[in-house]
Amino acid sequence: MRALVQRVHRARVVVGSDVRGEIGPGLCVLVGVTHTDDGAAARRLAEKVWYLRILGGADGQMDSSLADVGGSVLVVSQFTLYADTTRGRRPSWAAAAPAERAEPLVTAFGEALAELGARVETGTFGAMMDVELVNHGPVTVLLEVEGCG
């Protein structure tokens, strides 16, 4: 699984004219799933996000995590994180897991974050979404874990 993690002042996801998820300060996490990912990978990735020290402490340094300060996470499914652009001009999506495999794992990732203590908001899996955010820093980190399945 891959996660593109962005530290944000605020973020929201809109489908049509409906706001589906919205957070204040926290993390916006775009999540991609590949064929070999499993529930254990979703939990490991959630723990990496939960303990990732990219939030500012009192001195302004990136020395705190969600585990330290609490906070919100906006989780958005993003199959395009598995784009292969090595050949030609059109990306291949072959490495992205099909929806029936990916959706439960994106859900498991969000549930694992909630179990750790995060306030989790989500987009709508498979929908055309508008993701709006104010990246704080900017800080953007790519995380990856491998599944066994």
N, CA, C and O atoms as a GROMACS GRO file, in nm:
protein
  596
    1MET      N    1   0.085  -0.118   0.000
    1MET     CA    2   0.000   0.000   0.000
    1MET      C    3   0.088   0.123   0.000
    1MET      O    4   0.200   0.123   0.053
    2ARG      N    5   0.036   0.226  -0.060
    2ARG     CA    6   0.105   0.354  -0.063
    2ARG      C    7   0.015   0.461  -0.005
    2ARG      O    8  -0.107   0.458  -0.019
    3ALA      N    9   0.079   0.556   0.062
    3ALA     CA   10   0.005   0.671   0.116
    3ALA      C   11   0.085   0.797   0.088
    3ALA      O   12   0.204   0.805   0.121
    4LEU      N   13   0.020   0.893   0.028
    4LEU     CA   14   0.078   1.025   0.011
    4LEU      C   15   0.017   1.110   0.122
    4LEU      O   16  -0.102   1.141   0.120
    5VAL      N   17   0.102   1.148   0.218
    5VAL     CA   18   0.057   1.215   0.340
    5VAL      C   19   0.090   1.364   0.329
    5VAL      O   20   0.205   1.401   0.304
    6GLN      N   21  -0.011   1.447   0.349
    6GLN     CA   22   0.009   1.591   0.345
    6GLN      C   23  -0.037   1.653   0.476
    6GLN      O   24  -0.150   1.630   0.521
    7ARG      N   25   0.052   1.731   0.537
    7ARG     CA   26   0.014   1.804   0.658
    7ARG      C   27  -0.070   1.924   0.613
    7ARG      O   28  -0.030   1.999   0.524
    8VAL      N   29  -0.187   1.940   0.674
    8VAL     CA   30  -0.280   2.043   0.626
    8VAL      C   31  -0.332   2.131   0.739
    8VAL      O   32  -0.341   2.089   0.854
    9HIS      N   33  -0.365   2.255   0.702
    9HIS     CA   34  -0.440   2.342   0.791
    9HIS      C   35  -0.586   2.298   0.790
    9HIS      O   36  -0.655   2.300   0.892
   10ARG      N   37  -0.631   2.258   0.669
   10ARG     CA   38  -0.768   2.209   0.653
   10ARG      C   39  -0.775   2.134   0.520
   10ARG      O   40  -0.696   2.156   0.429
   11ALA      N   41  -0.873   2.044   0.511
   11ALA     CA   42  -0.893   1.968   0.387
   11ALA      C   43  -1.037   1.918   0.384
   11ALA      O   44  -1.100   1.897   0.488
   12ARG      N   45  -1.086   1.900   0.262
   12ARG     CA   46  -1.219   1.842   0.247
   12ARG      C   47  -1.229   1.775   0.112
   12ARG      O   48  -1.154   1.805   0.019
   13VAL      N   49  -1.324   1.682   0.104
   13VAL     CA   50  -1.351   1.613  -0.021
   13VAL      C   51  -1.498   1.636  -0.055
   13VAL      O   52  -1.587   1.622   0.029
   14VAL      N   53  -1.520   1.671  -0.182
   14VAL     CA   54  -1.653   1.705  -0.230
   14VAL      C   55  -1.686   1.613  -0.347
   14VAL      O   56  -1.605   1.594  -0.437
   15VAL      N   57  -1.807   1.557  -0.345
   15VAL     CA   58  -1.858   1.477  -0.455
   15VAL      C   59  -1.984   1.548  -0.505
   15VAL      O   60  -2.083   1.561  -0.434
   16GLY      N   61  -1.977   1.595  -0.630
   16GLY     CA   62  -2.085   1.678  -0.681
   16GLY      C   63  -2.086   1.808  -0.603
   16GLY      O   64  -1.990   1.885  -0.608
   17SER      N   65  -2.194   1.833  -0.532
   17SER     CA   66  -2.200   1.952  -0.447
   17SER      C   67  -2.203   1.915  -0.299
   17SER      O   68  -2.224   2.001  -0.213
   18ASP      N   69  -2.183   1.784  -0.268
   18ASP     CA   70  -2.189   1.736  -0.130
   18ASP      C   71  -2.051   1.721  -0.069
   18ASP      O   72  -1.964   1.656  -0.126
   19VAL      N   73  -2.030   1.784   0.048
   19VAL     CA   74  -1.907   1.764   0.122
   19VAL      C   75  -1.917   1.628   0.190
   19VAL      O   76  -2.007   1.606   0.272
   20ARG      N   77  -1.826   1.537   0.157
   20ARG     CA   78  -1.829   1.400   0.212
   20ARG      C   79  -1.739   1.385   0.333
   20ARG      O   80  -1.767   1.302   0.420
   21GLY      N   81  -1.633   1.462   0.341
   21GLY     CA   82  -1.543   1.457   0.455
   21GLY      C   83  -1.471   1.590   0.467
   21GLY      O   84  -1.437   1.652   0.366
   22GLU      N   85  -1.447   1.634   0.590
   22GLU     CA   86  -1.383   1.763   0.610
   22GLU      C   87  -1.309   1.762   0.743
   22GLU      O   88  -1.362   1.715   0.844
   23ILE      N   89  -1.186   1.815   0.744
   23ILE     CA   90  -1.107   1.823   0.867
   23ILE      C   91  -1.045   1.962   0.879
   23ILE      O   92  -1.032   2.035   0.781
   24GLY      N   93  -1.008   1.995   1.001
   24GLY     CA   94  -0.927   2.113   1.028
   24GLY      C   95  -0.781   2.070   1.025
   24GLY      O   96  -0.743   1.991   0.939
   25PRO      N   97  -0.699   2.119   1.118
   25PRO     CA   98  -0.557   2.082   1.118
   25PRO      C   99  -0.539   1.930   1.132
   25PRO      O  100  -0.606   1.866   1.214
   26GLY      N  101  -0.449   1.874   1.053
   26GLY     CA  102  -0.422   1.731   1.059
   26GLY      C  103  -0.352   1.685   0.935
   26GLY      O  104  -0.263   1.752   0.882
   27LEU      N  105  -0.392   1.567   0.887
   27LEU     CA  106  -0.328   1.506   0.771
   27LEU      C  107  -0.432   1.467   0.667
   27LEU      O  108  -0.537   1.412   0.699
   28CYS      N  109  -0.401   1.497   0.541
   28CYS     CA  110  -0.478   1.446   0.429
   28CYS      C  111  -0.396   1.330   0.373
   28CYS      O  112  -0.279   1.348   0.337
   29VAL      N  113  -0.456   1.213   0.365
   29VAL     CA  114  -0.384   1.093   0.323
   29VAL      C  115  -0.451   1.032   0.200
   29VAL      O  116  -0.565   0.986   0.207
   30LEU      N  117  -0.379   1.035   0.089
   30LEU     CA  118  -0.424   0.968  -0.033
   30LEU      C  119  -0.370   0.826  -0.027
   30LEU      O  120  -0.250   0.807  -0.007
   31VAL      N  121  -0.457   0.725  -0.045
   31VAL     CA  122  -0.419   0.585  -0.024
   31VAL      C  123  -0.438   0.505  -0.152
   31VAL      O  124  -0.546   0.507  -0.212
   32GLY      N  125  -0.333   0.434  -0.193
   32GLY     CA  126  -0.338   0.344  -0.307
   32GLY      C  127  -0.313   0.201  -0.264
   32GLY      O  128  -0.237   0.175  -0.170
   33VAL      N  129  -0.376   0.107  -0.334
   33VAL     CA  130  -0.367  -0.035  -0.300
   33VAL      C  131  -0.320  -0.110  -0.424
   33VAL      O  132  -0.364  -0.084  -0.536
   34THR      N  133  -0.228  -0.206  -0.403
   34THR     CA  134  -0.184  -0.293  -0.511
   34THR      C  135  -0.230  -0.436  -0.484
   34THR      O  136  -0.289  -0.464  -0.380
   35HIS      N  137  -0.204  -0.524  -0.577
   35HIS     CA  138  -0.259  -0.661  -0.576
   35HIS      C  139  -0.219  -0.745  -0.456
   35HIS      O  140  -0.298  -0.829  -0.412
   36THR      N  141  -0.102  -0.725  -0.402
   36THR     CA  142  -0.053  -0.809  -0.292
   36THR      C  143  -0.084  -0.754  -0.154
   36THR      O  144  -0.045  -0.814  -0.054
   37ASP      N  145  -0.154  -0.642  -0.146
   37ASP     CA  146  -0.184  -0.583  -0.016
   37ASP      C  147  -0.292  -0.662   0.056
   37ASP      O  148  -0.375  -0.729  -0.004
   38ASP      N  149  -0.287  -0.652   0.189
   38ASP     CA  150  -0.380  -0.726   0.273
   38ASP      C  151  -0.411  -0.642   0.398
   38ASP      O  152  -0.361  -0.530   0.412
   39GLY      N  153  -0.492  -0.697   0.487
   39GLY     CA  154  -0.530  -0.626   0.608
   39GLY      C  155  -0.412  -0.590   0.696
   39GLY      O  156  -0.412  -0.485   0.760
   40ALA      N  157  -0.312  -0.677   0.701
   40ALA     CA  158  -0.193  -0.648   0.782
   40ALA      C  159  -0.120  -0.526   0.726
   40ALA      O  160  -0.070  -0.444   0.803
   41ALA      N  161  -0.114  -0.514   0.595
   41ALA     CA  162  -0.050  -0.397   0.533
   41ALA      C  163  -0.128  -0.271   0.568
   41ALA      O  164  -0.068  -0.167   0.596
   42ALA      N  165  -0.260  -0.278   0.566
   42ALA     CA  166  -0.342  -0.162   0.600
   42ALA      C  167  -0.315  -0.117   0.743
   42ALA      O  168  -0.304   0.003   0.769
   43ARG      N  169  -0.303  -0.211   0.836
   43ARG     CA  170  -0.275  -0.177   0.976
   43ARG      C  171  -0.135  -0.118   0.991
   43ARG      O  172  -0.116  -0.020   1.063
   44ARG      N  173  -0.035  -0.178   0.924
   44ARG     CA  174   0.102  -0.124   0.932
   44ARG      C  175   0.110   0.017   0.876
   44ARG      O  176   0.177   0.103   0.933
   45LEU      N  177   0.041   0.041   0.765
   45LEU     CA  178   0.042   0.174   0.706
   45LEU      C  179  -0.027   0.274   0.799
   45LEU      O  180   0.020   0.387   0.813
   46ALA      N  181  -0.137   0.235   0.861
   46ALA     CA  182  -0.206   0.324   0.956
   46ALA      C  183  -0.113   0.359   1.072
   46ALA      O  184  -0.109   0.474   1.115
   47GLU      N  185  -0.040   0.261   1.122
   47GLU     CA  186   0.054   0.288   1.232
   47GLU      C  187   0.165   0.383   1.188
   47GLU      O  188   0.205   0.471   1.263
   48LYS      N  189   0.215   0.365   1.065
   48LYS     CA  190   0.317   0.457   1.014
   48LYS      C  191   0.264   0.599   1.009
   48LYS      O  192   0.333   0.693   1.049
   49VAL      N  193   0.143   0.616   0.960
   49VAL     CA  194   0.083   0.750   0.953
   49VAL      C  195   0.062   0.805   1.094
   49VAL      O  196   0.094   0.921   1.120
   50TRP      N  197   0.009   0.725   1.186
   50TRP     CA  198  -0.020   0.768   1.322
   50TRP      C  199   0.105   0.817   1.394
   50TRP      O  200   0.099   0.915   1.469
   51TYR      N  201   0.218   0.749   1.373
   51TYR     CA  202   0.341   0.782   1.445
   51TYR      C  203   0.438   0.869   1.364
   51TYR      O  204   0.547   0.900   1.412
   52LEU      N  205   0.401   0.908   1.243
   52LEU     CA  206   0.487   0.989   1.157
   52LEU      C  207   0.505   1.128   1.217
   52LEU      O  208   0.408   1.200   1.238
   53ARG      N  209   0.629   1.164   1.245
   53ARG     CA  210   0.658   1.290   1.313
   53ARG      C  211   0.677   1.403   1.212
   53ARG      O  212   0.789   1.441   1.179
   54ILE      N  213   0.564   1.455   1.163
   54ILE     CA  214   0.568   1.567   1.070
   54ILE      C  215   0.483   1.685   1.117
   54ILE      O  216   0.465   1.782   1.044
   55LEU      N  217   0.430   1.675   1.239
   55LEU     CA  218   0.352   1.784   1.293
   55LEU      C  219   0.442   1.871   1.380
   55LEU      O  220   0.536   1.823   1.442
   56GLY      N  221   0.411   1.999   1.385
   56GLY     CA  222   0.494   2.092   1.460
   56GLY      C  223   0.467   2.088   1.608
   56GLY      O  224   0.353   2.077   1.653
   57GLY      N  225   0.575   2.096   1.683
   57GLY     CA  226   0.564   2.109   1.827
   57GLY      C  227   0.564   2.256   1.864
   57GLY      O  228   0.548   2.342   1.777
   58ALA      N  229   0.582   2.285   1.992
   58ALA     CA  230   0.580   2.422   2.040
   58ALA      C  231   0.691   2.506   1.977
   58ALA      O  232   0.676   2.627   1.961
   59ASP      N  233   0.803   2.443   1.942
   59ASP     CA  234   0.916   2.516   1.885
   59ASP      C  235   0.909   2.526   1.732
   59ASP      O  236   1.000   2.581   1.670
   60GLY      N  237   0.802   2.473   1.672
   60GLY     CA  238   0.787   2.481   1.527
   60GLY      C  239   0.858   2.372   1.450
   60GLY      O  240   0.845   2.365   1.328
   61GLN      N  241   0.933   2.287   1.518
   61GLN     CA  242   1.001   2.177   1.453
   61GLN      C  243   0.903   2.064   1.424
   61GLN      O  244   0.799   2.052   1.490
   62MET      N  245   0.938   1.980   1.325
   62MET     CA  246   0.854   1.863   1.295
   62MET      C  247   0.896   1.751   1.388
   62MET      O  248   0.972   1.662   1.350
   63ASP      N  249   0.845   1.755   1.511
   63ASP     CA  250   0.885   1.655   1.609
   63ASP      C  251   0.767   1.588   1.678
   63ASP      O  252   0.784   1.517   1.777
   64SER      N  253   0.647   1.611   1.624
   64SER     CA  254   0.528   1.551   1.684
   64SER      C  255   0.451   1.471   1.580
   64SER      O  256   0.459   1.498   1.460
   65SER      N  257   0.377   1.374   1.628
   65SER     CA  258   0.293   1.290   1.542
   65SER      C  259   0.148   1.304   1.585
   65SER      O  260   0.117   1.369   1.685
   66LEU      N  261   0.060   1.244   1.508
   66LEU     CA  262  -0.080   1.239   1.550
   66LEU      C  263  -0.094   1.172   1.685
   66LEU      O  264  -0.178   1.211   1.766
   67ALA      N  265  -0.011   1.071   1.710
   67ALA     CA  266  -0.014   1.001   1.838
   67ALA      C  267   0.017   1.096   1.953
   67ALA      O  268  -0.035   1.079   2.063
   68ASP      N  269   0.102   1.196   1.928
   68ASP     CA  270   0.141   1.292   2.031
   68ASP      C  271   0.036   1.399   2.054
   68ASP      O  272   0.008   1.436   2.168
   69VAL      N  273  -0.023   1.449   1.947
   69VAL     CA  274  -0.110   1.566   1.958
   69VAL      C  275  -0.256   1.538   1.925
   69VAL      O  276  -0.341   1.626   1.939
   70GLY      N  277  -0.287   1.415   1.883
   70GLY     CA  278  -0.422   1.386   1.837
   70GLY      C  279  -0.441   1.450   1.702
   70GLY      O  280  -0.344   1.491   1.638
   71GLY      N  281  -0.559   1.458   1.658
   71GLY     CA  282  -0.582   1.524   1.531
   71GLY      C  283  -0.668   1.445   1.438
   71GLY      O  284  -0.715   1.335   1.469
   72SER      N  285  -0.687   1.504   1.322
   72SER     CA  286  -0.779   1.450   1.224
   72SER      C  287  -0.705   1.402   1.101
   72SER      O  288  -0.596   1.449   1.068
   73VAL      N  289  -0.768   1.306   1.034
   73VAL     CA  290  -0.713   1.252   0.910
   73VAL      C  291  -0.826   1.245   0.808
   73VAL      O  292  -0.934   1.193   0.836
   74LEU      N  293  -0.799   1.298   0.689
   74LEU     CA  294  -0.890   1.281   0.577
   74LEU      C  295  -0.830   1.174   0.488
   74LEU      O  296  -0.723   1.193   0.431
   75VAL      N  297  -0.899   1.060   0.475
   75VAL     CA  298  -0.852   0.946   0.396
   75VAL      C  299  -0.926   0.946   0.262
   75VAL      O  300  -1.049   0.947   0.257
   76VAL      N  301  -0.847   0.946   0.153
   76VAL     CA  302  -0.904   0.949   0.019
   76VAL      C  303  -0.840   0.839  -0.064
   76VAL      O  304  -0.718   0.834  -0.077
   77SER      N  305  -0.922   0.750  -0.121
   77SER     CA  306  -0.868   0.644  -0.207
   77SER      C  307  -0.808   0.707  -0.333
   77SER      O  308  -0.862   0.804  -0.387
   78GLN      N  309  -0.695   0.651  -0.379
   78GLN     CA  310  -0.622   0.713  -0.490
   78GLN      C  311  -0.547   0.605  -0.568
   78GLN      O  312  -0.428   0.584  -0.546
   79PHE      N  313  -0.617   0.537  -0.660
   79PHE     CA  314  -0.553   0.430  -0.736
   79PHE      C  315  -0.438   0.481  -0.822
   79PHE      O  316  -0.349   0.404  -0.857
   80THR      N  317  -0.438   0.610  -0.855
   80THR     CA  318  -0.334   0.665  -0.942
   80THR      C  319  -0.196   0.669  -0.875
   80THR      O  320  -0.097   0.698  -0.942
   81LEU      N  321  -0.189   0.641  -0.745
   81LEU     CA  322  -0.058   0.631  -0.680
   81LEU      C  323   0.022   0.513  -0.735
   81LEU      O  324   0.143   0.506  -0.716
   82TYR      N  325  -0.044   0.421  -0.802
   82TYR     CA  326   0.025   0.307  -0.865
   82TYR      C  327   0.040   0.323  -1.015
   82TYR      O  328   0.049   0.224  -1.087
   83ALA      N  329   0.042   0.446  -1.063
   83ALA     CA  330   0.064   0.471  -1.205
   83ALA      C  331   0.204   0.427  -1.246
   83ALA      O  332   0.301   0.452  -1.174
   84ASP      N  333   0.213   0.362  -1.360
   84ASP     CA  334   0.342   0.326  -1.419
   84ASP      C  335   0.360   0.413  -1.544
   84ASP      O  336   0.284   0.402  -1.640
   85THR      N  337   0.460   0.499  -1.539
   85THR     CA  338   0.483   0.593  -1.649
   85THR      C  339   0.615   0.563  -1.721
   85THR      O  340   0.671   0.652  -1.786
   86THR      N  341   0.664   0.440  -1.711
   86THR     CA  342   0.793   0.407  -1.771
   86THR      C  343   0.787   0.394  -1.922
   86THR      O  344   0.890   0.405  -1.989
   87ARG      N  345   0.669   0.371  -1.978
   87ARG     CA  346   0.657   0.353  -2.123
   87ARG      C  347   0.548   0.444  -2.178
   87ARG      O  348   0.437   0.450  -2.126
   88GLY      N  349   0.582   0.514  -2.281
   88GLY     CA  350   0.483   0.596  -2.350
   88GLY      C  351   0.439   0.716  -2.269
   88GLY      O  352   0.503   0.756  -2.172
   89ARG      N  353   0.328   0.772  -2.312
   89ARG     CA  354   0.276   0.893  -2.249
   89ARG      C  355   0.151   0.871  -2.167
   89ARG      O  356   0.109   0.958  -2.092
   90ARG      N  357   0.092   0.753  -2.181
   90ARG     CA  358  -0.029   0.723  -2.105
   90ARG      C  359   0.009   0.629  -1.990
   90ARG      O  360   0.066   0.522  -2.013
   91PRO      N  361  -0.022   0.669  -1.866
   91PRO     CA  362   0.012   0.581  -1.754
   91PRO      C  363  -0.063   0.448  -1.760
   91PRO      O  364  -0.175   0.441  -1.810
   92SER      N  365   0.001   0.345  -1.711
   92SER     CA  366  -0.063   0.215  -1.694
   92SER      C  367  -0.109   0.206  -1.548
   92SER      O  368  -0.038   0.248  -1.457
   93TRP      N  369  -0.228   0.151  -1.528
   93TRP     CA  370  -0.282   0.134  -1.394
   93TRP      C  371  -0.279  -0.014  -1.353
   93TRP      O  372  -0.346  -0.052  -1.257
   94ALA      N  373  -0.202  -0.097  -1.423
   94ALA     CA  374  -0.200  -0.241  -1.398
   94ALA      C  375  -0.159  -0.277  -1.256
   94ALA      O  376  -0.203  -0.380  -1.204
   95ALA      N  377  -0.076  -0.196  -1.192
   95ALA     CA  378  -0.030  -0.227  -1.056
   95ALA      C  379  -0.135  -0.193  -0.950
   95ALA      O  380  -0.123  -0.238  -0.836
   96ALA      N  381  -0.236  -0.116  -0.985
   96ALA     CA  382  -0.342  -0.082  -0.889
   96ALA      C  383  -0.437  -0.200  -0.874
   96ALA      O  384  -0.476  -0.263  -0.973
   97ALA      N  385  -0.473  -0.229  -0.751
   97ALA     CA  386  -0.566  -0.338  -0.725
   97ALA      C  387  -0.705  -0.301  -0.777
   97ALA      O  388  -0.741  -0.184  -0.778
   98PRO      N  389  -0.783  -0.402  -0.820
   98PRO     CA  390  -0.920  -0.374  -0.861
   98PRO      C  391  -1.003  -0.326  -0.742
   98PRO      O  392  -0.969  -0.352  -0.626
   99ALA      N  393  -1.111  -0.258  -0.772
   99ALA     CA  394  -1.195  -0.197  -0.668
   99ALA      C  395  -1.240  -0.296  -0.562
   99ALA      O  396  -1.240  -0.263  -0.443
  100GLU      N  397  -1.278  -0.416  -0.602
  100GLU     CA  398  -1.329  -0.512  -0.504
  100GLU      C  399  -1.223  -0.556  -0.403
  100GLU      O  400  -1.257  -0.603  -0.295
  101ARG      N  401  -1.097  -0.543  -0.438
  101ARG     CA  402  -0.988  -0.572  -0.343
  101ARG      C  403  -0.947  -0.445  -0.269
  101ARG      O  404  -0.920  -0.450  -0.149
  102ALA      N  405  -0.943  -0.332  -0.340
  102ALA     CA  406  -0.892  -0.209  -0.282
  102ALA      C  407  -0.987  -0.146  -0.180
  102ALA      O  408  -0.942  -0.101  -0.074
  103GLU      N  409  -1.116  -0.143  -0.209
  103GLU     CA  410  -1.209  -0.073  -0.122
  103GLU      C  411  -1.206  -0.123   0.023
  103GLU      O  412  -1.199  -0.041   0.114
  104PRO      N  413  -1.210  -0.255   0.047
  104PRO     CA  414  -1.207  -0.300   0.186
  104PRO      C  415  -1.075  -0.265   0.256
  104PRO      O  416  -1.072  -0.247   0.378
  105LEU      N  417  -0.966  -0.257   0.181
  105LEU     CA  418  -0.837  -0.225   0.243
  105LEU      C  419  -0.825  -0.076   0.274
  105LEU      O  420  -0.764  -0.040   0.375
  106VAL      N  421  -0.880   0.008   0.190
  106VAL     CA  422  -0.883   0.152   0.222
  106VAL      C  423  -0.971   0.174   0.346
  106VAL      O  424  -0.937   0.254   0.432
  107THR      N  425  -1.082   0.103   0.353
  107THR     CA  426  -1.169   0.109   0.470
  107THR      C  427  -1.096   0.060   0.594
  107THR      O  428  -1.103   0.123   0.700
  108ALA      N  429  -1.024  -0.052   0.583
  108ALA     CA  430  -0.948  -0.108   0.696
  108ALA      C  431  -0.841  -0.010   0.743
  108ALA      O  432  -0.816   0.002   0.863
  109PHE      N  433  -0.778   0.059   0.650
  109PHE     CA  434  -0.677   0.159   0.684
  109PHE      C  435  -0.740   0.270   0.769
  109PHE      O  436  -0.685   0.306   0.873
  110GLY      N  437  -0.853   0.323   0.726
  110GLY     CA  438  -0.922   0.428   0.803
  110GLY      C  439  -0.967   0.378   0.938
  110GLY      O  440  -0.956   0.450   1.038
  111GLU      N  441  -1.019   0.256   0.944
  111GLU     CA  442  -1.064   0.199   1.071
  111GLU      C  443  -0.948   0.179   1.167
  111GLU      O  444  -0.962   0.201   1.288
  112ALA      N  445  -0.831   0.138   1.115
  112ALA     CA  446  -0.713   0.120   1.199
  112ALA      C  447  -0.668   0.254   1.257
  112ALA      O  448  -0.628   0.260   1.373
  113LEU      N  449  -0.673   0.360   1.177
  113LEU     CA  450  -0.639   0.493   1.229
  113LEU      C  451  -0.736   0.535   1.339
  113LEU      O  452  -0.694   0.590   1.441
  114ALA      N  453  -0.864   0.509   1.318
  114ALA     CA  454  -0.964   0.544   1.419
  114ALA      C  455  -0.940   0.466   1.548
  114ALA      O  456  -0.954   0.521   1.657
  115GLU      N  457  -0.905   0.338   1.538
  115GLU     CA  458  -0.876   0.256   1.656
  115GLU      C  459  -0.755   0.310   1.732
  115GLU      O  460  -0.748   0.298   1.854
  116LEU      N  461  -0.659   0.369   1.658
  116LEU     CA  462  -0.542   0.428   1.722
  116LEU      C  463  -0.576   0.559   1.792
  116LEU      O  464  -0.502   0.603   1.880
  117GLY      N  465  -0.686   0.622   1.754
  117GLY     CA  466  -0.728   0.745   1.820
  117GLY      C  467  -0.753   0.864   1.730
  117GLY      O  468  -0.788   0.971   1.778
  118ALA      N  469  -0.735   0.848   1.600
  118ALA     CA  470  -0.756   0.960   1.508
  118ALA      C  471  -0.904   0.982   1.482
  118ALA      O  472  -0.984   0.889   1.485
  119ARG      N  473  -0.939   1.108   1.457
  119ARG     CA  474  -1.072   1.139   1.405
  119ARG      C  475  -1.060   1.127   1.254
  119ARG      O  476  -0.986   1.203   1.192
  120VAL      N  477  -1.130   1.032   1.195
  120VAL     CA  478  -1.114   1.000   1.054
  120VAL      C  479  -1.236   1.042   0.974
  120VAL      O  480  -1.350   1.012   1.011
  121GLU      N  481  -1.210   1.113   0.866
  121GLU     CA  482  -1.311   1.147   0.767
  121GLU      C  483  -1.265   1.082   0.636
  121GLU      O  484  -1.146   1.058   0.617
  122THR      N  485  -1.359   1.055   0.547
  122THR     CA  486  -1.322   0.988   0.421
  122THR      C  487  -1.392   1.051   0.302
  122THR      O  488  -1.489   1.126   0.315
  123GLY      N  489  -1.339   1.018   0.187
  123GLY     CA  490  -1.406   1.048   0.062
  123GLY      C  491  -1.503   0.936   0.030
  123GLY      O  492  -1.543   0.860   0.119
  124THR      N  493  -1.541   0.924  -0.096
  124THR     CA  494  -1.631   0.820  -0.141
  124THR      C  495  -1.555   0.733  -0.241
  124THR      O  496  -1.516   0.781  -0.347
  125PHE      N  497  -1.534   0.608  -0.206
  125PHE     CA  498  -1.455   0.519  -0.290
  125PHE      C  499  -1.512   0.513  -0.431
  125PHE      O  500  -1.632   0.493  -0.450
  126GLY      N  501  -1.426   0.529  -0.530
  126GLY     CA  502  -1.463   0.515  -0.669
  126GLY      C  503  -1.534   0.634  -0.730
  126GLY      O  504  -1.559   0.635  -0.851
  127ALA      N  505  -1.566   0.734  -0.650
  127ALA     CA  506  -1.636   0.851  -0.703
  127ALA      C  507  -1.537   0.951  -0.762
  127ALA      O  508  -1.418   0.950  -0.728
  128MET      N  509  -1.586   1.036  -0.850
  128MET     CA  510  -1.509   1.150  -0.897
  128MET      C  511  -1.516   1.253  -0.786
  128MET      O  512  -1.623   1.308  -0.758
  129MET      N  513  -1.402   1.280  -0.722
  129MET     CA  514  -1.398   1.367  -0.605
  129MET      C  515  -1.314   1.491  -0.632
  129MET      O  516  -1.217   1.487  -0.708
  130ASP      N  517  -1.353   1.600  -0.570
  130ASP     CA  518  -1.270   1.719  -0.565
  130ASP      C  519  -1.211   1.723  -0.424
  130ASP      O  520  -1.284   1.730  -0.325
  131VAL      N  521  -1.078   1.719  -0.416
  131VAL     CA  522  -1.010   1.726  -0.288
  131VAL      C  523  -0.951   1.865  -0.275
  131VAL      O  524  -0.868   1.907  -0.356
  132GLU      N  525  -0.996   1.935  -0.173
  132GLU     CA  526  -0.948   2.071  -0.148
  132GLU      C  527  -0.867   2.069  -0.020
  132GLU      O  528  -0.909   2.012   0.081
  133LEU      N  529  -0.749   2.132  -0.024
  133LEU     CA  530  -0.668   2.135   0.097
  133LEU      C  531  -0.576   2.256   0.098
  133LEU      O  532  -0.543   2.312  -0.006
  134VAL      N  533  -0.537   2.292   0.218
  134VAL     CA  534  -0.433   2.392   0.238
  134VAL      C  535  -0.318   2.318   0.303
  134VAL      O  536  -0.322   2.288   0.423
  135ASN      N  537  -0.215   2.288   0.223
  135ASN     CA  538  -0.099   2.214   0.270
  135ASN      C  539  -0.017   2.306   0.359
  135ASN      O  540   0.018   2.416   0.318
  136HIS      N  541   0.013   2.260   0.478
  136HIS     CA  542   0.085   2.340   0.577
  136HIS      C  543   0.234   2.308   0.571
  136HIS      O  544   0.276   2.198   0.605
  137GLY      N  545   0.312   2.403   0.528
  137GLY     CA  546   0.457   2.386   0.520
  137GLY      C  547   0.513   2.437   0.389
  137GLY      O  548   0.580   2.540   0.392
  138PRO      N  549   0.492   2.375   0.279
  138PRO     CA  550   0.419   2.250   0.257
  138PRO      C  551   0.500   2.129   0.305
  138PRO      O  552   0.623   2.126   0.296
  139VAL      N  553   0.428   2.030   0.354
  139VAL     CA  554   0.488   1.904   0.396
  139VAL      C  555   0.411   1.792   0.327
  139VAL      O  556   0.290   1.778   0.347
  140THR      N  557   0.481   1.713   0.247
  140THR     CA  558   0.423   1.599   0.177
  140THR      C  559   0.521   1.483   0.185
  140THR      O  560   0.638   1.499   0.151
  141VAL      N  561   0.474   1.365   0.230
  141VAL     CA  562   0.560   1.249   0.248
  141VAL      C  563   0.494   1.128   0.183
  141VAL      O  564   0.373   1.107   0.198
  142LEU      N  565   0.572   1.048   0.111
  142LEU     CA  566   0.523   0.924   0.051
  142LEU      C  567   0.564   0.807   0.140
  142LEU      O  568   0.682   0.789   0.168
  143LEU      N  569   0.466   0.728   0.183
  143LEU     CA  570   0.491   0.608   0.265
  143LEU      C  571   0.451   0.485   0.185
  143LEU      O  572   0.360   0.491   0.102
  144GLU      N  573   0.519   0.373   0.211
  144GLU     CA  574   0.483   0.249   0.144
  144GLU      C  575   0.510   0.131   0.236
  144GLU      O  576   0.612   0.127   0.305
  145VAL      N  577   0.419   0.036   0.237
  145VAL     CA  578   0.437  -0.091   0.306
  145VAL      C  579   0.400  -0.201   0.207
  145VAL      O  580   0.319  -0.180   0.116
  146GLU      N  581   0.459  -0.317   0.226
  146GLU     CA  582   0.427  -0.430   0.139
  146GLU      C  583   0.334  -0.526   0.208
  146GLU      O  584   0.348  -0.555   0.326
  147GLY      N  585   0.238  -0.576   0.132
  147GLY     CA  586   0.146  -0.677   0.182
  147GLY      C  587   0.202  -0.815   0.154
  147GLY      O  588   0.299  -0.831   0.081
  148CYS      N  589   0.138  -0.914   0.213
  148CYS     CA  590   0.183  -1.052   0.196
  148CYS      C  591   0.087  -1.132   0.109
  148CYS      O  592   0.116  -1.246   0.071
  149GLY      N  593  -0.029  -1.072   0.075
  149GLY     CA  594  -0.135  -1.144   0.009
  149GLY      C  595  -0.120  -1.155  -0.136
  149GLY      O  596  -0.204  -1.214  -0.203
   0.00000   0.00000   0.00000
